[in-house]
């Protein structure tokens, strides 16, 4: 996925890289048996960007299991829909900033 990010992931990465929010982020970072879309290790924050397939009930169950596992390791997980990135990017960035400060 690192070589083929979604449009929403690409847009968000442009905003997160190079510590533009004041803390470093990594993309496609392995945490236990999961690959997080984005992670800020100093803030122990995982940011997931969810496409439409996350609306499927089976995928929601899988996402919950992943979130629970990552949170058990001391991370906080926040999720944004692709549409949020496309239409409310400023709000998304403000939310992330509030979590990392």
Secondary structure, 3 states (H helix, E strand, C coil): CCCCCCHHHHHHHHHHHHHCCCCCCEEEEEECCEEEEEEECCCCEEEEEECHHHHCHHHHHHHHHHHHHHHHCCCEEEEEEHHHHHHCHHHHHHHHHHHHC
